[in-house]
Amino acid sequence: MPKQVDHAARRAEIAHAALRLGAREGLAGVSIGRVAQEAGVSKGLVQHYFPAKADLLRASAYLLRQEIERHVRAALLDAAGPADTLRRTLLAVVELGARAPVLLLAGHAFLATAVADPDVRELYRAGGDTVHRELAALVAATASEPGVEAGAEAHVLLGLARGLADGVLIGELDVAQAAAVLDHQLRRIGLPADL
């Protein structure tokens, strides 16, 4: 009896290898052959699932988005209300610098690709738009300071969290220090100090 192959798992394994390689060397270092080596499979097998590098990069970008969403969802499992959900979401982004550096570095590598590749750009924009809407709704539900514009503040908070994640990644500050900066900004818009 022929061996059953889980094609979705095999595609994901190859896409993960591309993410690891892209995180280490940038996307210029990603090729069908290099990804095959990284995944420990043949070049022909990679081409079976991804006929061209562009196909592999798009699948990897999609996987990257899924993995980051999974990381954030895990941080929200026992969140207590909108203010706690807002803080935990932002802190999950910050923690990518310590807990998931491959995702953060691969994300930086894909950002450059998103500028030139409309498919990757659309994936990034769709993900970014969703996150922004969710953060803006949480800000609107929790901010108590007058004049806080939820949409603008959502951009500020997400930009801050991304910058803090980079700082954690390169050792400028640790997660606790980054969390203190994040809490400082959340208090400025009127979130409770005891989150």
Protein Blocks (a to p, Z undefined) as FASTA:
>chain_A
ZZdddfklmmmmmmmmmmmmmmmnojklpcfklmmmmnopafklmmmmmmbfklmmmmmm
mmmmmmmmmmmmmmmmmggcjklmmmmmmmmmmmmmmmmmmlmmmmmmmmmmmmmmmklm
mmmmmmmmmmmmmmmmmmmmmombghiafklmmmmmmmmmmmmmmmmmnopacfklmmmm
mmmmmmmnopafkZZ
